[in-house]
Amino acid sequence: MRTRTLQHLLSVDALPDLQRHKLALSLTAADEALLQQLCAHIGTAAPALLAGFEQRLAAFDETQSPLPDSARLLLHETLPQVLDHLLSGTLDADYGRERCRIGAEHAQMGISPVWYLGAYAHYLTHLMPQLEASGLPPTRAVQALLKAALLDLSLALDCYVAHRDAYLAEMHDHHGALAHLPMATLVVTGELDIVFANPAFGSLFGI
């Protein structure tokens, strides 16, 4: 069911309107041109930034984060892509589709947006010294970088929320169909988290 939801969100008709998001953030062609210059300068910072964030994720792993293994694996796979796209300076339709995919996949795995936001807090904090050394107009460069980050977040979170809303709507219909079955019925996620138990199941096990 969630796979169907994800496929629908990534269809052309369901993707967020990239131009509308840019307009809402006042992200102009001049901003994008400045981002291209900025990214050419700070791209060499990517390996160190990725290594630093990987250490942060490992620290959460070592403190026995409640995330299941599959969710942690997804974080390790997708959060480096956040930096890749931020430093690419190419904010086209393919970029928008990729941001939507990451947001929807995080929702599918039940990963809180706090991890995505944490990645951006880490990247932006450590990119600022690189930006200052770029020789570009500092105020305009900061504005362009922040707009790009907010664009990325808005696209990913739009699809995160859309995926959760669509899934909850499907589950509502699902519950209605199963609630009155006479046999005990339990619905779990791939991680074995219980999402639904009908009254017959509760009666069978005394819960």
Secondary structure, 3 states (H helix, E strand, C coil): CHHHHHHHHCCHHHCCCHHHHHHHCCCCHHHHHHHHHHHHHHHHHHHHHHHHHHHHHHHHHHCCCCCCHHHHHHHHHHHHHHHHHHHHCCCCHHHHHHHHHHHHHHHHCCCCHHHHHHHHHHHHHHHHHHHHCCCCCHHHHHHHHHHHHHHHHHHHHHHHHHHHHHHHHHHHHHHHHHCCCCCCCEEECCCCCEEEECHHHHHHHCC
